């Protein structure tokens, strides 16, 4: 049994701590705020395999398969529903791009298909079909409750012996050669130390700070926090817009009906570089902008009351793909998820836990694609498709 420190209490850190404990490892999980306080509890709930590159398609196909069994495994209702993702084309050029994406997704077993607007209207009765020519539809994509999912993982992790501490800030490391030997953290107002055999940096937007504490260059894995915002309406009748619906050419705007209360979550690719890692104040400008898109997608939303608006981070790398792998002999990273951490978590957590514990993983994760040293070498990947 090894002693492993996991830094970061979002879905990636919590799920990986659980997976490590399943493998028999002794785990301490450290979160400087409260669990889920970063990007996880601020996400739009979506889960999809409709990416536009092989690495992310294969990873997310595996992740969706894990999501399908997660409620049984965690013995908790996480409100996982396979209500689909529906992408909408506004031009013939976009239709052709959809066809190419669908061909690639089908190659790896993702059942996306091109549909007409009559079928789209059946899937989402609230949809305005007039501006659109076709849709890319995968009924196996879906959504889940991020709060219930994280706490289900956390409860099971604690049951397996994980020492999970929130309001516990990592302040430094002790290192011998190319290995971390000790993690130092502030807990209950005093500095404590714990000897470790391995460390996982799962701090996402805060990951560069943790890397620097480990004696690495802060920009070795460049991650920038961009503020994304969401707006939610009052509950609507169930079944109006269950899938995530997105015309990418409309600034990546989307709507999705909450899986529990029926409110419509409205988002868009309107982003601003965060002024600081505490900059999560929503803005009126976003409210106006996103609702303009939302009522064009679904005109009845014009008459719905807005009940909530919030902001969070997309912790983005330069190519919008996460950094996953080994940075030092026993210091690993899984961060920079660029808005995809929640949907990727079941697969990534399994892969990282197996890599740390066994040195290899059976998860179809292309380690070279996500190599954290690719930025230092100037080897950017194809930008990951960022929606939901």
Buried (B, 14 or more C-beta within 10 A) or exposed (E): EBBBBBBBBBBBBBBBBBBBBBBEBBBBBBBBBEBBBBBBBBBBBBBBBBBBBBBBBBBBBBBBBBBBEBBEBBEBEBBBBBBBBBBBBBEEEBBEBBBEBBEBBEEBEBBBEBBEBEBBBEBBEBBBBEBBBBBBBBBBBBBBBBBBBBBBBBBBBBEBEBBBBBBBBBEBBEBEEEBBBBBBBBEEEEEEEBEBBBBBBBBBBBBBBBBEBBEBEBEBBBBBBBBBBBBBBEBBEEEBBBBBBBBBBBBBBBBBBBBEEBBBBBBBBBBBEBEEEEEBEBBEEBBEBBBEBBBBBBEBBEEBEBEEBBBBBBBBBBBBBBBBBBBBEBBBBBBBBBBBBBBBBBBBBBBBBBBBBEEEBEBBBBBEBBBBEBBEEEEEBBBBBBBB
